[in-house]
Amino acid sequence: MMQLGAESVFVGSGIFKSEDPAIRARAIVQAVTHYQDPKALLEASRELGEAMPGLELVGSPVVSVYKSVAGR
């Protein structure tokens, strides 16, 4: 996003569901700050732990509405 001209990024509340939110938040700040430095990006992404668990959408009302709107 930064390479497309964004001046900031939105971080959703899902960050708090990650294994270690503080480490993940620090990594996001470092990645946004040093987005043009591949070594800094690599370093920021080390040892992040598990991300927020995914959501199972099969059979959910959201999928049903999408399928009806999309004609699937």
N, CA, C and O atoms as a Maestro MAE file, in Angstrom:
{
 s_m_m2io_version
 :::
 2.0.0
}

f_m_ct {
 s_m_title
 :::
 protein
 m_atom[288] {
  # First column is atom index #
  i_m_mmod_type
  r_m_x_coord
  r_m_y_coord
  r_m_z_coord
  i_m_residue_number
  s_m_chain_name
  s_m_pdb_residue_name
  s_m_pdb_atom_name
  i_m_atomic_number
  :::
  1 25 0.821 -1.181 0.000 1 A "MET " " N  " 7
  2 3 0.000 0.000 0.000 1 A "MET " " CA " 6
  3 2 0.871 1.252 0.000 1 A "MET " " C  " 6
  4 15 0.543 2.246 -0.649 1 A "MET " " O  " 8
  5 25 1.967 1.199 0.722 2 A "MET " " N  " 7
  6 3 2.833 2.372 0.788 2 A "MET " " CA " 6
  7 2 3.408 2.683 -0.598 2 A "MET " " C  " 6
  8 15 3.557 3.851 -0.956 2 A "MET " " O  " 8
  9 25 3.725 1.668 -1.360 3 A "GLN " " N  " 7
  10 3 4.274 1.886 -2.696 3 A "GLN " " CA " 6
  11 2 3.235 2.479 -3.644 3 A "GLN " " C  " 6
  12 15 3.591 3.047 -4.676 3 A "GLN " " O  " 8
  13 25 1.973 2.353 -3.304 4 A "LEU " " N  " 7
  14 3 0.909 2.936 -4.113 4 A "LEU " " CA " 6
  15 2 0.568 4.356 -3.669 4 A "LEU " " C  " 6
  16 15 -0.327 4.988 -4.230 4 A "LEU " " O  " 8
  17 25 1.279 4.855 -2.665 5 A "GLY " " N  " 7
  18 3 1.085 6.225 -2.235 5 A "GLY " " CA " 6
  19 2 0.347 6.410 -0.923 5 A "GLY " " C  " 6
  20 15 0.096 7.543 -0.514 5 A "GLY " " O  " 8
  21 25 -0.006 5.322 -0.257 6 A "ALA " " N  " 7
  22 3 -0.698 5.454 1.030 6 A "ALA " " CA " 6
  23 2 0.229 6.102 2.055 6 A "ALA " " C  " 6
  24 15 1.436 5.865 2.051 6 A "ALA " " O  " 8
  25 25 -0.338 6.909 2.915 7 A "GLU " " N  " 7
  26 3 0.446 7.539 3.970 7 A "GLU " " CA " 6
  27 2 0.296 6.809 5.294 7 A "GLU " " C  " 6
  28 15 0.985 7.125 6.264 7 A "GLU " " O  " 8
  29 25 -0.592 5.844 5.333 8 A "SER " " N  " 7
  30 3 -0.804 5.058 6.540 8 A "SER " " CA " 6
  31 2 -1.461 3.745 6.151 8 A "SER " " C  " 6
  32 15 -1.871 3.560 5.005 8 A "SER " " O  " 8
  33 25 -1.558 2.849 7.097 9 A "VAL " " N  " 7
  34 3 -2.249 1.578 6.876 9 A "VAL " " CA " 6
  35 2 -3.240 1.358 8.008 9 A "VAL " " C  " 6
  36 15 -3.038 1.836 9.124 9 A "VAL " " O  " 8
  37 25 -4.306 0.633 7.714 10 A "PHE " " N  " 7
  38 3 -5.303 0.292 8.724 10 A "PHE " " CA " 6
  39 2 -4.960 -1.077 9.294 10 A "PHE " " C  " 6
  40 15 -4.718 -2.018 8.538 10 A "PHE " " O  " 8
  41 25 -4.938 -1.195 10.592 11 A "VAL " " N  " 7
  42 3 -4.707 -2.470 11.255 11 A "VAL " " CA " 6
  43 2 -5.984 -2.816 12.008 11 A "VAL " " C  " 6
  44 15 -6.389 -2.099 12.923 11 A "VAL " " O  " 8
  45 25 -6.611 -3.913 11.621 12 A "GLY " " N  " 7
  46 3 -7.869 -4.312 12.234 12 A "GLY " " CA " 6
  47 2 -7.694 -4.926 13.611 12 A "GLY " " C  " 6
  48 15 -6.577 -5.220 14.037 12 A "GLY " " O  " 8
  49 25 -8.797 -5.114 14.295 13 A "SER " " N  " 7
  50 3 -8.772 -5.651 15.655 13 A "SER " " CA " 6
  51 2 -8.311 -7.102 15.709 13 A "SER " " C  " 6
  52 15 -8.012 -7.615 16.787 13 A "SER " " O  " 8
  53 25 -8.249 -7.767 14.566 14 A "GLY " " N  " 7
  54 3 -7.767 -9.142 14.528 14 A "GLY " " CA " 6
  55 2 -6.350 -9.284 15.041 14 A "GLY " " C  " 6
  56 15 -5.943 -10.376 15.438 14 A "GLY " " O  " 8
  57 25 -5.590 -8.198 15.040 15 A "ILE " " N  " 7
  58 3 -4.222 -8.245 15.558 15 A "ILE " " CA " 6
  59 2 -4.219 -8.727 17.016 15 A "ILE " " C  " 6
  60 15 -3.276 -9.388 17.449 15 A "ILE " " O  " 8
  61 25 -5.264 -8.398 17.761 16 A "PHE " " N  " 7
  62 3 -5.319 -8.782 19.170 16 A "PHE " " CA " 6
  63 2 -5.612 -10.268 19.362 16 A "PHE " " C  " 6
  64 15 -5.487 -10.796 20.467 16 A "PHE " " O  " 8
  65 25 -6.001 -10.935 18.280 17 A "LYS " " N  " 7
  66 3 -6.255 -12.366 18.345 17 A "LYS " " CA " 6
  67 2 -5.037 -13.169 17.907 17 A "LYS " " C  " 6
  68 15 -5.087 -14.398 17.874 17 A "LYS " " O  " 8
  69 25 -3.945 -12.491 17.571 18 A "SER " " N  " 7
  70 3 -2.723 -13.184 17.180 18 A "SER " " CA " 6
  71 2 -2.036 -13.721 18.425 18 A "SER " " C  " 6
  72 15 -2.428 -13.412 19.550 18 A "SER " " O  " 8
  73 25 -1.009 -14.527 18.208 19 A "GLU " " N  " 7
  74 3 -0.304 -15.154 19.328 19 A "GLU " " CA " 6
  75 2 0.308 -14.118 20.270 19 A "GLU " " C  " 6
  76 15 0.217 -14.258 21.489 19 A "GLU " " O  " 8
  77 25 0.931 -13.079 19.710 20 A "ASP " " N  " 7
  78 3 1.538 -12.029 20.525 20 A "ASP " " CA " 6
  79 2 1.274 -10.677 19.860 20 A "ASP " " C  " 6
  80 15 2.054 -10.243 19.012 20 A "ASP " " O  " 8
  81 25 0.184 -10.010 20.237 21 A "PRO " " N  " 7
  82 3 -0.196 -8.756 19.589 21 A "PRO " " CA " 6
  83 2 0.879 -7.667 19.629 21 A "PRO " " C  " 6
  84 15 1.028 -6.923 18.660 21 A "PRO " " O  " 8
  85 25 1.618 -7.559 20.711 22 A "ALA " " N  " 7
  86 3 2.629 -6.501 20.828 22 A "ALA " " CA " 6
  87 2 3.743 -6.700 19.810 22 A "ALA " " C  " 6
  88 15 4.183 -5.741 19.175 22 A "ALA " " O  " 8
  89 25 4.197 -7.923 19.652 23 A "ILE " " N  " 7
  90 3 5.250 -8.204 18.670 23 A "ILE " " CA " 6
  91 2 4.729 -7.964 17.258 23 A "ILE " " C  " 6
  92 15 5.443 -7.412 16.421 23 A "ILE " " O  " 8
  93 25 3.500 -8.372 16.989 24 A "ARG " " N  " 7
  94 3 2.911 -8.174 15.659 24 A "ARG " " CA " 6
  95 2 2.730 -6.677 15.370 24 A "ARG " " C  " 6
  96 15 2.994 -6.234 14.252 24 A "ARG " " O  " 8
  97 25 2.292 -5.907 16.345 25 A "ALA " " N  " 7
  98 3 2.123 -4.466 16.158 25 A "ALA " " CA " 6
  99 2 3.467 -3.799 15.872 25 A "ALA " " C  " 6
  100 15 3.566 -2.944 14.992 25 A "ALA " " O  " 8
  101 25 4.486 -4.190 16.607 26 A "ARG " " N  " 7
  102 3 5.823 -3.643 16.381 26 A "ARG " " CA " 6
  103 2 6.311 -3.976 14.977 26 A "ARG " " C  " 6
  104 15 6.918 -3.136 14.313 26 A "ARG " " O  " 8
  105 25 6.049 -5.197 14.524 27 A "ALA " " N  " 7
  106 3 6.457 -5.614 13.183 27 A "ALA " " CA " 6
  107 2 5.724 -4.807 12.107 27 A "ALA " " C  " 6
  108 15 6.316 -4.445 11.090 27 A "ALA " " O  " 8
  109 25 4.458 -4.531 12.327 28 A "ILE " " N  " 7
  110 3 3.690 -3.739 11.359 28 A "ILE " " CA " 6
  111 2 4.263 -2.323 11.259 28 A "ILE " " C  " 6
  112 15 4.422 -1.790 10.160 28 A "ILE " " O  " 8
  113 25 4.570 -1.724 12.395 29 A "VAL " " N  " 7
  114 3 5.153 -0.377 12.394 29 A "VAL " " CA " 6
  115 2 6.485 -0.383 11.656 29 A "VAL " " C  " 6
  116 15 6.751 0.499 10.839 29 A "VAL " " O  " 8
  117 25 7.317 -1.374 11.943 30 A "GLN " " N  " 7
  118 3 8.617 -1.459 11.271 30 A "GLN " " CA " 6
  119 2 8.461 -1.679 9.768 30 A "GLN " " C  " 6
  120 15 9.177 -1.072 8.972 30 A "GLN " " O  " 8
  121 25 7.536 -2.536 9.386 31 A "ALA " " N  " 7
  122 3 7.318 -2.824 7.961 31 A "ALA " " CA " 6
  123 2 6.815 -1.588 7.215 31 A "ALA " " C  " 6
  124 15 7.248 -1.328 6.092 31 A "ALA " " O  " 8
  125 25 5.924 -0.839 7.816 32 A "VAL " " N  " 7
  126 3 5.398 0.365 7.169 32 A "VAL " " CA " 6
  127 2 6.483 1.446 7.111 32 A "VAL " " C  " 6
  128 15 6.614 2.147 6.108 32 A "VAL " " O  " 8
  129 25 7.246 1.572 8.175 33 A "THR " " N  " 7
  130 3 8.298 2.587 8.225 33 A "THR " " CA " 6
  131 2 9.403 2.308 7.210 33 A "THR " " C  " 6
  132 15 9.915 3.227 6.571 33 A "THR " " O  " 8
  133 25 9.767 1.025 7.065 34 A "HIS " " N  " 7
  134 3 10.904 0.643 6.225 34 A "HIS " " CA " 6
  135 2 10.466 -0.182 5.023 34 A "HIS " " C  " 6
  136 15 11.152 -1.128 4.635 34 A "HIS " " O  " 8
  137 25 9.325 0.171 4.431 35 A "TYR " " N  " 7
  138 3 8.759 -0.647 3.356 35 A "TYR " " CA " 6
  139 2 9.649 -0.750 2.115 35 A "TYR " " C  " 6
  140 15 9.445 -1.645 1.295 35 A "TYR " " O  " 8
  141 25 10.610 0.123 1.963 36 A "GLN " " N  " 7
  142 3 11.503 0.056 0.801 36 A "GLN " " CA " 6
  143 2 12.813 -0.657 1.110 36 A "GLN " " C  " 6
  144 15 13.702 -0.705 0.260 36 A "GLN " " O  " 8
  145 25 12.945 -1.202 2.293 37 A "ASP " " N  " 7
  146 3 14.179 -1.868 2.718 37 A "ASP " " CA " 6
  147 2 13.908 -3.355 2.947 37 A "ASP " " C  " 6
  148 15 13.397 -3.733 4.001 37 A "ASP " " O  " 8
  149 25 14.249 -4.211 1.957 38 A "PRO " " N  " 7
  150 3 13.948 -5.643 2.082 38 A "PRO " " CA " 6
  151 2 14.543 -6.295 3.332 38 A "PRO " " C  " 6
  152 15 13.915 -7.176 3.920 38 A "PRO " " O  " 8
  153 25 15.723 -5.884 3.741 39 A "LYS " " N  " 7
  154 3 16.334 -6.471 4.941 39 A "LYS " " CA " 6
  155 2 15.535 -6.113 6.197 39 A "LYS " " C  " 6
  156 15 15.347 -6.949 7.082 39 A "LYS " " O  " 8
  157 25 15.071 -4.872 6.264 40 A "ALA " " N  " 7
  158 3 14.261 -4.455 7.415 40 A "ALA " " CA " 6
  159 2 12.923 -5.186 7.420 40 A "ALA " " C  " 6
  160 15 12.414 -5.542 8.483 40 A "ALA " " O  " 8
  161 25 12.351 -5.410 6.241 41 A "LEU " " N  " 7
  162 3 11.082 -6.150 6.157 41 A "LEU " " CA " 6
  163 2 11.265 -7.586 6.616 41 A "LEU " " C  " 6
  164 15 10.430 -8.132 7.336 41 A "LEU " " O  " 8
  165 25 12.365 -8.190 6.191 42 A "LEU " " N  " 7
  166 3 12.654 -9.559 6.617 42 A "LEU " " CA " 6
  167 2 12.805 -9.624 8.126 42 A "LEU " " C  " 6
  168 15 12.239 -10.502 8.777 42 A "LEU " " O  " 8
  169 25 13.562 -8.704 8.673 43 A "GLU " " N  " 7
  170 3 13.781 -8.688 10.118 43 A "GLU " " CA " 6
  171 2 12.464 -8.465 10.874 43 A "GLU " " C  " 6
  172 15 12.228 -9.091 11.907 43 A "GLU " " O  " 8
  173 25 11.617 -7.584 10.364 44 A "ALA " " N  " 7
  174 3 10.337 -7.304 11.023 44 A "ALA " " CA " 6
  175 2 9.419 -8.518 11.021 44 A "ALA " " C  " 6
  176 15 8.588 -8.671 11.915 44 A "ALA " " O  " 8
  177 25 9.565 -9.383 10.019 45 A "SER " " N  " 7
  178 3 8.659 -10.527 9.903 45 A "SER " " CA " 6
  179 2 9.150 -11.770 10.644 45 A "SER " " C  " 6
  180 15 8.457 -12.787 10.664 45 A "SER " " O  " 8
  181 25 10.308 -11.704 11.239 46 A "ARG " " N  " 7
  182 3 10.836 -12.859 11.989 46 A "ARG " " CA " 6
  183 2 10.106 -13.038 13.313 46 A "ARG " " C  " 6
  184 15 9.748 -12.069 13.984 46 A "ARG " " O  " 8
  185 25 9.895 -14.296 13.669 47 A "GLU " " N  " 7
  186 3 9.359 -14.668 14.981 47 A "GLU " " CA " 6
  187 2 8.048 -13.971 15.334 47 A "GLU " " C  " 6
  188 15 7.869 -13.502 16.459 47 A "GLU " " O  " 8
  189 25 7.136 -13.906 14.371 48 A "LEU " " N  " 7
  190 3 5.842 -13.280 14.636 48 A "LEU " " CA " 6
  191 2 4.879 -14.216 15.363 48 A "LEU " " C  " 6
  192 15 3.904 -13.756 15.958 48 A "LEU " " O  " 8
  193 25 5.135 -15.502 15.322 49 A "GLY " " N  " 7
  194 3 4.200 -16.439 15.933 49 A "GLY " " CA " 6
  195 2 2.993 -16.650 15.037 49 A "GLY " " C  " 6
  196 15 3.011 -16.304 13.856 49 A "GLY " " O  " 8
  197 25 1.956 -17.214 15.606 50 A "GLU " " N  " 7
  198 3 0.750 -17.516 14.842 50 A "GLU " " CA " 6
  199 2 -0.101 -16.268 14.648 50 A "GLU " " C  " 6
  200 15 -0.236 -15.441 15.551 50 A "GLU " " O  " 8
  201 25 -0.664 -16.151 13.466 51 A "ALA " " N  " 7
  202 3 -1.580 -15.043 13.173 51 A "ALA " " CA " 6
  203 2 -2.950 -15.364 13.747 51 A "ALA " " C  " 6
  204 15 -3.151 -16.420 14.347 51 A "ALA " " O  " 8
  205 25 -3.875 -14.458 13.560 52 A "MET " " N  " 7
  206 3 -5.253 -14.685 13.979 52 A "MET " " CA " 6
  207 2 -5.785 -15.933 13.278 52 A "MET " " C  " 6
  208 15 -5.537 -16.115 12.086 52 A "MET " " O  " 8
  209 25 -6.502 -16.786 13.983 53 A "PRO " " N  " 7
  210 3 -7.066 -17.962 13.322 53 A "PRO " " CA " 6
  211 2 -8.099 -17.556 12.272 53 A "PRO " " C  " 6
  212 15 -8.805 -16.560 12.426 53 A "PRO " " O  " 8
  213 25 -8.169 -18.338 11.217 54 A "GLY " " N  " 7
  214 3 -9.132 -18.058 10.152 54 A "GLY " " CA " 6
  215 2 -10.557 -18.358 10.593 54 A "GLY " " C  " 6
  216 15 -10.781 -18.986 11.628 54 A "GLY " " O  " 8
  217 25 -11.496 -17.910 9.812 55 A "LEU " " N  " 7
  218 3 -12.903 -18.136 10.103 55 A "LEU " " CA " 6
  219 2 -13.473 -19.117 9.092 55 A "LEU " " C  " 6
  220 15 -13.189 -19.003 7.899 55 A "LEU " " O  " 8
  221 25 -14.253 -20.055 9.534 56 A "GLU " " N  " 7
  222 3 -14.910 -21.030 8.663 56 A "GLU " " CA " 6
  223 2 -16.189 -20.406 8.136 56 A "GLU " " C  " 6
  224 15 -17.117 -20.141 8.901 56 A "GLU " " O  " 8
  225 25 -16.241 -20.172 6.838 57 A "LEU " " N  " 7
  226 3 -17.406 -19.510 6.255 57 A "LEU " " CA " 6
  227 2 -18.356 -20.461 5.536 57 A "LEU " " C  " 6
  228 15 -19.455 -20.058 5.156 57 A "LEU " " O  " 8
  229 25 -17.957 -21.704 5.346 58 A "VAL " " N  " 7
  230 3 -18.825 -22.651 4.656 58 A "VAL " " CA " 6
  231 2 -20.125 -22.813 5.437 58 A "VAL " " C  " 6
  232 15 -20.104 -23.121 6.628 58 A "VAL " " O  " 8
  233 25 -21.233 -22.608 4.777 59 A "GLY " " N  " 7
  234 3 -22.534 -22.741 5.413 59 A "GLY " " CA " 6
  235 2 -22.969 -21.518 6.207 59 A "GLY " " C  " 6
  236 15 -24.036 -21.533 6.821 59 A "GLY " " O  " 8
  237 25 -22.168 -20.464 6.207 60 A "SER " " N  " 7
  238 3 -22.543 -19.277 6.970 60 A "SER " " CA " 6
  239 2 -23.551 -18.440 6.181 60 A "SER " " C  " 6
  240 15 -23.631 -18.561 4.958 60 A "SER " " O  " 8
  241 25 -24.311 -17.602 6.861 61 A "PRO " " N  " 7
  242 3 -25.264 -16.732 6.163 61 A "PRO " " CA " 6
  243 2 -24.575 -15.800 5.163 61 A "PRO " " C  " 6
  244 15 -25.157 -15.464 4.131 61 A "PRO " " O  " 8
  245 25 -23.351 -15.385 5.458 62 A "VAL " " N  " 7
  246 3 -22.619 -14.502 4.554 62 A "VAL " " CA " 6
  247 2 -22.402 -15.181 3.209 62 A "VAL " " C  " 6
  248 15 -22.614 -14.570 2.162 62 A "VAL " " O  " 8
  249 25 -21.983 -16.435 3.232 63 A "VAL " " N  " 7
  250 3 -21.745 -17.179 1.989 63 A "VAL " " CA " 6
  251 2 -23.055 -17.379 1.247 63 A "VAL " " C  " 6
  252 15 -23.095 -17.254 0.023 63 A "VAL " " O  " 8
  253 25 -24.130 -17.688 1.966 64 A "SER " " N  " 7
  254 3 -25.429 -17.890 1.332 64 A "SER " " CA " 6
  255 2 -25.902 -16.627 0.620 64 A "SER " " C  " 6
  256 15 -26.402 -16.697 -0.503 64 A "SER " " O  " 8
  257 25 -25.747 -15.476 1.266 65 A "VAL " " N  " 7
  258 3 -26.153 -14.204 0.648 65 A "VAL " " CA " 6
  259 2 -25.278 -13.927 -0.565 65 A "VAL " " C  " 6
  260 15 -25.782 -13.520 -1.611 65 A "VAL " " O  " 8
  261 25 -23.986 -14.141 -0.438 66 A "TYR " " N  " 7
  262 3 -23.069 -13.908 -1.567 66 A "TYR " " CA " 6
  263 2 -23.457 -14.766 -2.760 66 A "TYR " " C  " 6
  264 15 -23.509 -14.285 -3.892 66 A "TYR " " O  " 8
  265 25 -23.729 -16.038 -2.499 67 A "LYS " " N  " 7
  266 3 -24.080 -16.937 -3.596 67 A "LYS " " CA " 6
  267 2 -25.389 -16.511 -4.269 67 A "LYS " " C  " 6
  268 15 -25.520 -16.611 -5.489 67 A "LYS " " O  " 8
  269 25 -26.348 -16.040 -3.482 68 A "SER " " N  " 7
  270 3 -27.608 -15.633 -4.082 68 A "SER " " CA " 6
  271 2 -27.449 -14.350 -4.895 68 A "SER " " C  " 6
  272 15 -28.077 -14.195 -5.942 68 A "SER " " O  " 8
  273 25 -26.615 -13.436 -4.418 69 A "VAL " " N  " 7
  274 3 -26.375 -12.181 -5.146 69 A "VAL " " CA " 6
  275 2 -25.529 -12.437 -6.392 69 A "VAL " " C  " 6
  276 15 -25.769 -11.849 -7.446 69 A "VAL " " O  " 8
  277 25 -24.540 -13.319 -6.260 70 A "ALA " " N  " 7
  278 3 -23.624 -13.609 -7.369 70 A "ALA " " CA " 6
  279 2 -24.232 -14.579 -8.374 70 A "ALA " " C  " 6
  280 15 -23.675 -14.791 -9.451 70 A "ALA " " O  " 8
  281 25 -25.367 -15.166 -8.028 71 A "GLY " " N  " 7
  282 3 -26.006 -16.111 -8.928 71 A "GLY " " CA " 6
  283 2 -25.307 -17.458 -9.019 71 A "GLY " " C  " 6
  284 15 -25.314 -18.105 -10.066 71 A "GLY " " O  " 8
  285 25 -24.707 -17.869 -7.921 72 A "ARG " " N  " 7
  286 3 -23.995 -19.151 -7.911 72 A "ARG " " CA " 6
  287 2 -24.764 -20.196 -7.161 72 A "ARG " " C  " 6
  288 15 -24.312 -21.336 -7.053 72 A "ARG " " O  " 8
  :::
 }
 m_bond[287] {
  # First column is bond index #
  i_m_from
  i_m_to
  i_m_order
  :::
  1 1 2 1
  2 2 3 1
  3 3 4 2
  4 3 5 1
  5 5 6 1
  6 6 7 1
  7 7 8 2
  8 7 9 1
  9 9 10 1
  10 10 11 1
  11 11 12 2
  12 11 13 1
  13 13 14 1
  14 14 15 1
  15 15 16 2
  16 15 17 1
  17 17 18 1
  18 18 19 1
  19 19 20 2
  20 19 21 1
  21 21 22 1
  22 22 23 1
  23 23 24 2
  24 23 25 1
  25 25 26 1
  26 26 27 1
  27 27 28 2
  28 27 29 1
  29 29 30 1
  30 30 31 1
  31 31 32 2
  32 31 33 1
  33 33 34 1
  34 34 35 1
  35 35 36 2
  36 35 37 1
  37 37 38 1
  38 38 39 1
  39 39 40 2
  40 39 41 1
  41 41 42 1
  42 42 43 1
  43 43 44 2
  44 43 45 1
  45 45 46 1
  46 46 47 1
  47 47 48 2
  48 47 49 1
  49 49 50 1
  50 50 51 1
  51 51 52 2
  52 51 53 1
  53 53 54 1
  54 54 55 1
  55 55 56 2
  56 55 57 1
  57 57 58 1
  58 58 59 1
  59 59 60 2
  60 59 61 1
  61 61 62 1
  62 62 63 1
  63 63 64 2
  64 63 65 1
  65 65 66 1
  66 66 67 1
  67 67 68 2
  68 67 69 1
  69 69 70 1
  70 70 71 1
  71 71 72 2
  72 71 73 1
  73 73 74 1
  74 74 75 1
  75 75 76 2
  76 75 77 1
  77 77 78 1
  78 78 79 1
  79 79 80 2
  80 79 81 1
  81 81 82 1
  82 82 83 1
  83 83 84 2
  84 83 85 1
  85 85 86 1
  86 86 87 1
  87 87 88 2
  88 87 89 1
  89 89 90 1
  90 90 91 1
  91 91 92 2
  92 91 93 1
  93 93 94 1
  94 94 95 1
  95 95 96 2
  96 95 97 1
  97 97 98 1
  98 98 99 1
  99 99 100 2
  100 99 101 1
  101 101 102 1
  102 102 103 1
  103 103 104 2
  104 103 105 1
  105 105 106 1
  106 106 107 1
  107 107 108 2
  108 107 109 1
  109 109 110 1
  110 110 111 1
  111 111 112 2
  112 111 113 1
  113 113 114 1
  114 114 115 1
  115 115 116 2
  116 115 117 1
  117 117 118 1
  118 118 119 1
  119 119 120 2
  120 119 121 1
  121 121 122 1
  122 122 123 1
  123 123 124 2
  124 123 125 1
  125 125 126 1
  126 126 127 1
  127 127 128 2
  128 127 129 1
  129 129 130 1
  130 130 131 1
  131 131 132 2
  132 131 133 1
  133 133 134 1
  134 134 135 1
  135 135 136 2
  136 135 137 1
  137 137 138 1
  138 138 139 1
  139 139 140 2
  140 139 141 1
  141 141 142 1
  142 142 143 1
  143 143 144 2
  144 143 145 1
  145 145 146 1
  146 146 147 1
  147 147 148 2
  148 147 149 1
  149 149 150 1
  150 150 151 1
  151 151 152 2
  152 151 153 1
  153 153 154 1
  154 154 155 1
  155 155 156 2
  156 155 157 1
  157 157 158 1
  158 158 159 1
  159 159 160 2
  160 159 161 1
  161 161 162 1
  162 162 163 1
  163 163 164 2
  164 163 165 1
  165 165 166 1
  166 166 167 1
  167 167 168 2
  168 167 169 1
  169 169 170 1
  170 170 171 1
  171 171 172 2
  172 171 173 1
  173 173 174 1
  174 174 175 1
  175 175 176 2
  176 175 177 1
  177 177 178 1
  178 178 179 1
  179 179 180 2
  180 179 181 1
  181 181 182 1
  182 182 183 1
  183 183 184 2
  184 183 185 1
  185 185 186 1
  186 186 187 1
  187 187 188 2
  188 187 189 1
  189 189 190 1
  190 190 191 1
  191 191 192 2
  192 191 193 1
  193 193 194 1
  194 194 195 1
  195 195 196 2
  196 195 197 1
  197 197 198 1
  198 198 199 1
  199 199 200 2
  200 199 201 1
  201 201 202 1
  202 202 203 1
  203 203 204 2
  204 203 205 1
  205 205 206 1
  206 206 207 1
  207 207 208 2
  208 207 209 1
  209 209 210 1
  210 210 211 1
  211 211 212 2
  212 211 213 1
  213 213 214 1
  214 214 215 1
  215 215 216 2
  216 215 217 1
  217 217 218 1
  218 218 219 1
  219 219 220 2
  220 219 221 1
  221 221 222 1
  222 222 223 1
  223 223 224 2
  224 223 225 1
  225 225 226 1
  226 226 227 1
  227 227 228 2
  228 227 229 1
  229 229 230 1
  230 230 231 1
  231 231 232 2
  232 231 233 1
  233 233 234 1
  234 234 235 1
  235 235 236 2
  236 235 237 1
  237 237 238 1
  238 238 239 1
  239 239 240 2
  240 239 241 1
  241 241 242 1
  242 242 243 1
  243 243 244 2
  244 243 245 1
  245 245 246 1
  246 246 247 1
  247 247 248 2
  248 247 249 1
  249 249 250 1
  250 250 251 1
  251 251 252 2
  252 251 253 1
  253 253 254 1
  254 254 255 1
  255 255 256 2
  256 255 257 1
  257 257 258 1
  258 258 259 1
  259 259 260 2
  260 259 261 1
  261 261 262 1
  262 262 263 1
  263 263 264 2
  264 263 265 1
  265 265 266 1
  266 266 267 1
  267 267 268 2
  268 267 269 1
  269 269 270 1
  270 270 271 1
  271 271 272 2
  272 271 273 1
  273 273 274 1
  274 274 275 1
  275 275 276 2
  276 275 277 1
  277 277 278 1
  278 278 279 1
  279 279 280 2
  280 279 281 1
  281 281 282 1
  282 282 283 1
  283 283 284 2
  284 283 285 1
  285 285 286 1
  286 286 287 1
  287 287 288 2
  :::
 }
}
